[in-house]
Amino acid sequence: MNATLALIRDTFREAFARRIFFGFFGCCTALLLFLMFIMRIDVIAGALATVTIFGNTVRGADVQGLVVQTQSVIAMVMYFAGMALSVFASAGLVSAMFEPGRIELLLSKPVSRTHLLLGRYAGNVLVVAANIIYLVAGSWIIFGVKTSIWGTGFLLSSLCTIFIFAVLLSVLVLVGVLWDSAAVGIMATFAIMIVTPILAQKAQLEKLLDSEWSRNVLRGLYYVLPKTSDISIIIRHLILNQPVESWMPVWSTAIFGAVVLSAGVWRFNRRTF
């Protein structure tokens, strides 16, 4: 446990040294301040009369609908923009571990390679998670204090965002172990982020393919790769208090992340430095 905490602490120190944590924190704080000033509430006779968000004004009876719709928009922006920013920031943290001189120092410690890699991985996830939770919890408190609406779906969206980042980080780790390249890791991860929303439209794409084997390849890619687009739909349903039709995108994406991270650990244990 002490070794794990030391690895996580080292990752946070590096994130602070590279100004990564401060960059995330600054962006999150700017968005929270923006939310504080663009939401105007009018109270008449002690009752909520109107709420104005992003220039849209509704009466008190419709406030909850406006709030959850606004929260879903914020969650979607945070989900996709957060993934992109987190990948850019974390790629440098992952590749830094394999720099000459740094990796030899880490390997000289009385810690197994598996423990070393997973400790750095956990630290990376926690750096991003701290900022995501800060942003979501801050937004939730702002909406709650100003409108007295305290839905839990918006809070759950932070867990989904952290989850999908943890899966994408496993790709960065595997690429880092194989090629020591932050650029290749970013390209591979962004390729997944671009391709998976396209694969989510497999029902329409299958109609455009004229052979069964190509349809099978399409289906195989859809079920194997992470389902970023489908998970964003689940987030929206959670915030809008709508039933989730299937949790398959979550557990299949989790399996992908576990397999890729295991492959990275396996290769790291057999690589010579």
C-alpha positions as CSV (number, residue, x, y, z in Angstrom):
1,M,0.0,0.0,0.0
2,N,2.8,2.4,0.8
3,A,4.4,1.8,-2.5
4,T,1.1,2.3,-4.3
5,L,0.5,5.6,-2.5
6,A,4.1,6.7,-3.3
7,L,3.6,6.0,-7.1
8,I,0.3,7.9,-7.1
9,R,1.9,10.8,-5.2
10,D,4.7,10.8,-7.7
11,T,2.2,11.0,-10.6
12,F,0.5,14.0,-8.9
13,R,3.8,15.7,-8.4
14,E,4.7,15.3,-12.0
15,A,1.2,16.6,-13.1
16,F,1.8,19.7,-10.9
17,A,5.4,20.1,-12.2
18,R,4.2,20.0,-15.8
19,R,1.3,22.4,-15.0
20,I,-1.2,19.7,-16.2
21,F,-3.2,19.7,-13.0
22,F,-3.3,23.5,-12.9
23,G,-4.4,23.7,-16.5
24,F,-7.3,21.3,-15.8
25,F,-8.2,23.1,-12.6
26,G,-8.2,26.5,-14.4
27,C,-10.4,25.3,-17.2
28,C,-12.9,23.8,-14.7
29,T,-12.9,26.9,-12.5
30,A,-13.6,29.1,-15.5
31,L,-16.5,27.0,-16.5
32,L,-18.0,27.1,-13.0
33,L,-17.6,30.9,-12.8
34,F,-19.3,31.1,-16.2
35,L,-22.3,29.0,-14.9
36,M,-22.6,31.2,-11.8
37,F,-23.0,34.3,-13.9
38,I,-25.1,33.2,-16.8
39,M,-27.9,31.7,-14.6
40,R,-30.4,34.3,-13.4
41,I,-33.2,33.5,-11.1
42,D,-36.3,35.6,-10.4
43,V,-38.2,35.0,-7.2
44,I,-41.7,36.5,-6.6
45,A,-43.4,36.2,-3.2
46,G,-40.8,33.7,-2.0
47,A,-41.5,31.3,-4.9
48,L,-39.3,30.5,-8.0
49,A,-40.8,32.6,-10.8
50,T,-38.4,32.2,-13.8
51,V,-35.0,30.9,-14.5
52,T,-32.7,32.1,-17.4
53,I,-29.9,29.9,-18.6
54,F,-27.9,30.6,-21.8
55,G,-30.6,33.1,-22.7
56,N,-33.5,30.7,-22.4
57,T,-36.1,31.7,-19.9
58,V,-38.8,29.5,-18.4
59,R,-41.4,29.8,-15.7
60,G,-41.1,28.1,-12.3
61,A,-43.2,25.1,-13.3
62,D,-40.8,24.2,-16.1
63,V,-37.5,24.8,-14.3
64,Q,-36.7,21.2,-13.7
65,G,-36.9,20.4,-17.4
66,L,-34.6,23.3,-18.3
67,V,-32.1,22.4,-15.6
68,V,-31.8,18.7,-16.5
69,Q,-31.5,19.6,-20.2
70,T,-28.8,22.1,-19.5
71,Q,-27.0,19.6,-17.3
72,S,-27.1,17.0,-20.1
73,V,-25.6,19.5,-22.5
74,I,-22.8,20.3,-20.0
75,A,-22.2,16.6,-19.4
76,M,-21.9,15.9,-23.1
77,V,-19.4,18.8,-23.6
78,M,-17.5,17.6,-20.6
79,Y,-17.6,14.0,-21.8
80,F,-16.2,14.6,-25.3
81,A,-14.0,17.6,-24.6
82,G,-12.8,16.1,-21.3
83,M,-11.8,12.9,-23.1
84,A,-9.7,14.9,-25.7
85,L,-8.0,17.1,-23.1
86,S,-7.3,14.2,-20.8
87,V,-5.7,12.2,-23.5
88,F,-3.5,15.0,-24.6
89,A,-2.4,15.7,-21.0
90,S,-2.0,12.0,-19.9
91,A,0.0,11.0,-23.0
92,G,2.9,13.1,-21.7
93,L,2.7,11.6,-18.2
94,V,2.7,8.1,-19.6
95,S,5.6,8.5,-22.1
96,A,7.7,10.4,-19.4
97,M,7.8,7.1,-17.4
98,F,9.8,5.5,-20.2
99,E,12.4,8.3,-20.7
100,P,16.0,7.1,-20.5
101,G,17.3,7.5,-16.9
102,R,13.8,7.8,-15.5
103,I,12.7,4.2,-16.2
104,E,16.0,2.8,-14.9
105,L,15.5,4.7,-11.7
106,L,12.0,3.4,-11.3
107,L,13.0,-0.2,-12.0
108,S,15.7,0.0,-9.4
109,K,13.0,0.4,-6.7
110,P,11.9,-2.7,-4.7
111,V,8.6,-2.8,-6.5
112,S,7.4,-5.3,-9.1
113,R,7.0,-4.1,-12.7
114,T,3.3,-4.8,-12.6
115,H,2.9,-2.8,-9.4
116,L,4.9,0.0,-10.9
117,L,2.9,0.3,-14.1
118,L,-0.5,-0.1,-12.4
119,G,0.5,2.5,-9.7
120,R,1.3,5.0,-12.4
121,Y,-1.9,4.2,-14.2
122,A,-4.0,4.7,-11.0
123,G,-2.2,8.0,-10.3
124,N,-3.0,9.2,-13.8
125,V,-6.7,8.2,-13.5
126,L,-6.9,10.0,-10.2
127,V,-5.3,13.2,-11.5
128,V,-8.1,13.5,-14.2
129,A,-10.8,12.2,-11.8
130,A,-10.1,14.9,-9.3
131,N,-10.7,17.6,-11.9
132,I,-13.8,15.9,-13.3
133,I,-15.4,15.5,-9.9
134,Y,-14.5,19.1,-9.0
135,L,-16.2,20.3,-12.2
136,V,-19.3,18.1,-11.9
137,A,-19.8,18.5,-8.2
138,G,-19.3,22.3,-8.5
139,S,-21.8,22.5,-11.3
140,W,-24.3,20.4,-9.4
141,I,-24.0,22.6,-6.3
142,I,-24.5,25.7,-8.4
143,F,-27.6,24.4,-10.0
144,G,-28.9,23.0,-6.7
145,V,-28.4,26.2,-4.7
146,K,-29.9,28.4,-7.4
147,T,-32.9,26.2,-8.3
148,S,-33.3,23.8,-5.3
149,I,-33.1,20.9,-7.9
150,W,-30.7,18.2,-6.7
151,G,-30.9,15.4,-9.3
152,T,-28.3,12.6,-8.9
153,G,-28.1,11.7,-12.6
154,F,-25.7,14.6,-13.2
155,L,-23.4,13.4,-10.5
156,L,-23.4,9.9,-12.0
157,S,-22.2,11.3,-15.3
158,S,-18.8,12.1,-13.7
159,L,-18.3,8.4,-13.0
160,C,-19.1,7.5,-16.7
161,T,-16.6,10.1,-17.9
162,I,-13.9,8.9,-15.5
163,F,-14.6,5.3,-16.6
164,I,-14.2,6.0,-20.4
165,F,-11.0,7.9,-19.7
166,A,-9.6,5.0,-17.7
167,V,-10.3,2.8,-20.7
168,L,-8.7,5.2,-23.2
169,L,-5.7,5.5,-20.8
170,S,-5.1,1.8,-21.1
171,V,-4.5,2.3,-24.8
172,L,-2.0,5.1,-24.0
173,V,-0.2,2.7,-21.6
174,L,0.0,-0.1,-24.1
175,V,1.3,2.2,-26.9
176,G,3.8,3.7,-24.4
177,V,5.1,0.3,-23.4
178,L,5.4,-0.7,-27.1
179,W,6.9,2.5,-28.7
180,D,7.7,5.1,-25.9
181,S,5.8,7.6,-28.0
182,A,3.2,10.1,-26.7
183,A,2.4,11.1,-30.3
184,V,1.6,7.6,-31.4
185,G,-0.5,7.1,-28.2
186,I,-2.5,10.2,-29.0
187,M,-3.1,9.2,-32.6
188,A,-4.2,5.6,-31.6
189,T,-6.5,6.9,-28.9
190,F,-8.0,9.6,-31.1
191,A,-8.5,7.0,-33.9
192,I,-10.6,5.0,-31.5
193,M,-12.6,8.2,-30.4
194,I,-13.3,9.0,-34.1
195,V,-14.1,5.4,-35.3
196,T,-16.3,4.3,-32.5
197,P,-19.1,6.8,-33.0
198,I,-19.2,5.8,-36.7
199,L,-19.4,2.1,-35.7
200,A,-22.3,3.0,-33.4
201,Q,-24.3,3.5,-36.6
202,K,-23.8,-0.1,-37.6
203,A,-27.5,-0.6,-38.4
204,Q,-27.3,2.0,-41.1
205,L,-23.8,1.1,-42.3
206,E,-24.7,-2.6,-42.7
207,K,-27.3,-1.5,-45.4
208,L,-24.4,0.1,-47.4
209,L,-22.3,-3.1,-47.4
210,D,-22.9,-5.7,-50.1
211,S,-21.2,-8.7,-48.6
212,E,-21.9,-10.7,-45.4
213,W,-18.2,-10.9,-44.4
214,S,-17.8,-7.1,-44.5
215,R,-20.9,-6.8,-42.3
216,N,-19.4,-9.4,-39.8
217,V,-16.2,-7.3,-39.7
218,L,-18.2,-4.2,-38.9
219,R,-20.1,-6.0,-36.2
220,G,-16.9,-7.4,-34.8
221,L,-15.2,-4.0,-34.6
222,Y,-18.3,-2.5,-32.9
223,Y,-18.4,-5.2,-30.2
224,V,-14.6,-5.2,-29.6
225,L,-13.8,-1.5,-29.5
226,P,-14.9,0.9,-26.7
227,K,-18.4,2.3,-27.2
228,T,-17.9,6.0,-26.5
229,S,-21.0,7.1,-28.4
230,D,-23.3,4.6,-26.7
231,I,-22.0,5.5,-23.2
232,S,-22.7,9.2,-23.9
233,I,-26.3,8.2,-24.6
234,I,-26.4,6.3,-21.3
235,I,-25.2,9.5,-19.5
236,R,-27.9,11.5,-21.1
237,H,-30.6,9.0,-20.0
238,L,-29.3,9.0,-16.5
239,I,-29.4,12.8,-16.3
240,L,-32.9,13.0,-17.8
241,N,-34.1,10.2,-15.5
242,Q,-34.9,8.0,-18.5
243,P,-34.5,4.2,-18.4
244,V,-31.3,2.7,-19.8
245,E,-32.1,0.1,-22.4
246,S,-28.9,-1.8,-22.2
247,W,-25.7,-1.7,-20.1
248,M,-23.8,-3.8,-22.7
249,P,-21.8,-0.8,-23.9
250,V,-20.4,-0.4,-20.4
251,W,-19.4,-3.9,-19.6
252,S,-18.0,-4.6,-23.1
253,T,-16.0,-1.4,-23.0
254,A,-14.7,-2.4,-19.5
255,I,-13.6,-5.8,-21.0
256,F,-11.7,-4.0,-23.8
257,G,-9.9,-1.7,-21.2
258,A,-9.0,-4.7,-19.0
259,V,-7.6,-6.7,-21.9
260,V,-5.6,-3.8,-23.3
261,L,-4.2,-2.9,-19.9
262,S,-3.3,-6.5,-19.2
263,A,-1.5,-6.6,-22.6
264,G,0.5,-3.5,-21.5
265,V,1.4,-5.0,-18.2
266,W,2.5,-8.3,-19.9
267,R,4.7,-6.5,-22.4
268,F,6.2,-4.3,-19.7
269,N,7.2,-7.3,-17.7
270,R,9.0,-8.8,-20.6
271,R,10.7,-5.7,-22.1
272,T,14.3,-4.9,-21.5
273,F,15.5,-1.4,-20.8
